[in-house]
Structure formats: C-alpha cells, structure tokens
Amino acid sequence: MTDWYEQAITYGVEQGWIDRPGSRNRLNGLEEVHKRMPKEMQAALPPIIIFSPGLAVGGVKLRREILFGYTFVYLSPTLEKEHCINAIWAVAHELAHLVLGHGHYRLRNQAEVAADENAASDLADTWVQKQNPGNSLFGRLLNKGEEALKLELEKMQNPEL
Ligand SMILES: [Zn+2]
C-alpha cells in the first residue's frame, strides 16, 4: 500500500480536491510534515482526502465521491498568506488531530474542544517550530477557540465578515 502522503496528493490533484498551483504553502507543509512525523505515526494514519482550494475561491461546489473510510482534512487558503513555517505548523496541527484519533465526529463541550486543540498543538510542536506565533493567522484562529473550518464556512456564508 502506498503511504498516506503519496495517496492523498495523487488522489487530491486527480479528483480536484487540491488546487495544485494555488496550494504552494500547503503542499510544502504536507511535504515537510511527511518528512518530520515519526514513521510509526504515519503508518497508523487513515487514508485521507485533503481539500485544499485555491485562494481565489470564495465558495465552491464539488460533486465527488467521498470514499468510505477516508478522513477529510480541510486546509484553508488563508495558509497561503502565512509565513511558510507557520503554514507547515498548521498542516502539522491538522494531521496531529488524526494521529490523536480526533477524526471521528463526536459531540464535545468547550473544555473537551480546548483539550483536543491543545493536544494537537503540543504534538505539532514536536515536529515543527512555529515562527512568531503572535503573527500567525492560524495561531490566532486557534487562540480564539475557533476551528478554522467553522470560521471559513461562516465567512463564505457572510461575505461582510
Ligand atoms: Zn485543531
């Protein structure tokens, strides 16, 4: 079986989940995390669909089959505006959620959400160092206690935000 990285990039580009020219930082982040995450953790990852739309995309409608058993990871186009190292860290944070088994949907209270976010951030820190965390857009989203996806979705629905 090919590893998660090769599979996710190949499948993502072929199926249109990944906008390759518009995803430079995010693709670089995936490559770096692939290099730095311990191999035994990588081996335990589920197959992944990475959704990495281009910056110019305000909203998008895709008709695609979601393969059964795959985990869906959304990487925000705002990561293209990050310092390179912080974009790598953001990708590491998202993949750390998968390593920690957070991929399955479950109802969580505020404290549980915060605990999951801290655990993912701590694990990501062991792979990648942040740069000027205060200037990281992604870091600010986390500090506000908001999931990046939720904010992005709200922005798509309320363009004036
Ligand atoms: Zn998170």
Boltz pocket constraint, residues with backbone or C-beta under 6 A from the ligand:
constraints:
  - pocket:
      binder: B
      contacts: [[A, 93], [A, 94], [A, 97], [A, 116], [A, 117], [A, 120]]
      max_distance: 6.0
